[in-house]
Amino acid sequence: MLFYGYEAQIIDGTWMTVKLSLLSLLLAIVFGLLGALCKLSPQPLLRRLAQGYSTLIRSVPDLVLMLLLFYSLQIALNQLTDALALAQIDIDPFSAGVVTIGFIYGAYFTETFRAAFLAVPRGQLEAAAAYGMGRLLTFRRVLFPQMMRFALPGLGNNWQVLIKASALVSIIGLADIVKVTQDAGRSTMALFEFSFLAAFIYLAITTVSSLLLHRLERRYNLGVKEGRL
């Protein structure tokens, strides 16, 4: 057989990687938007908290953060349940992976969104205020659509890196494509072939992502004239 009977596990591992990456992306966007808005807030405390979040997370390796957030939280939770004489609560690896990766890349998205917000001409916001739009309506109809035009290139780059970073979940026991192919390779003595397969699957995911991101960029750039040299 082509994949030594591991076809079903490979499909499941690929779906696990895609699902984990997409959910982590959504969470990272939420963290990134909140972080950017806090950085641009007139409140000094919010600005300091957002600055500390983005600086700390971007300074620590992803692998270290994954280990700290998963194992350290599990140990702390075990100590708490023991102290309260409660049944042990195990952290779900999939949920932990989504939250950890989303939290990590939210720090990178914070800087992307902050720069994109600042790139929107202030006159657009003043015009919205002159029309009587409130803050929420201005954000939804004026600020967010224009901000996305500036943010999409950076979001696309971060998304490509996030997909590769999803491989970190293999160290906490989640059966993503890396863990599945490594286990299959060791079992069949065909580690090189299965590692090549994992690389090909990641390449396919990133290629499809690039095409979709290109279409999104074209959509958000409708009506915008490109500069010519």
Salt bridges, closest charged atoms under 4 A:
GLU111 OE2 - LYS39 NZ 2.21
GLU111 OE2 - ARG58 NH2 3.95
GLU111 OE1 - ARG114 NE 3.42
ASP183 OD2 - LYS179 NZ 3.48
ASP183 OD1 - ARG186 NH2 2.99
